[in-house]
Amino acid sequence: MLNTLTTKAYIKAAEAIRSFRENQAGVTAIEYVFYSNNGFIANLQSKFNSLANTVNSANVTK
């Protein structure tokens, strides 16, 4: 269930950022922050991957 929630959150964030990127109104230098090699998107993806790995490796017992 947590993995599904994590995936849904990642998809929502990625869609919102993609929508923002495709909006050409008011294009500013802030886009360089989001889309550089070590920008926001790369860091966000890294954090979600780390979270997914942690959740997948969790050992839950009753």
C-alpha positions, 0 to 999 in steps of 0.5 A, a space after each residue: 500500500 505504501 509503495 502504491 502511495 509513493 508511486 502515485 505521489 511521484 506520478 502526480 509530482 512528475 505530471 505537475 512539473 511536466 505541465 509547468 515545463 510545457 507552459 510557455 507563459 512567463 518562461 524564466 531562468 528558474 527552469 534552469 534550476 529544474 532541468 539542469 543535470 543536477 537540478 530539482 527533477 534529478 534530485 526528486 527522482 533520486 529521493 523517490 527511488 531511495 524511498 522506494 528502495 527503503 520501503 521495498 527492503 522493509 521487513 514487516 512481520 506480525 
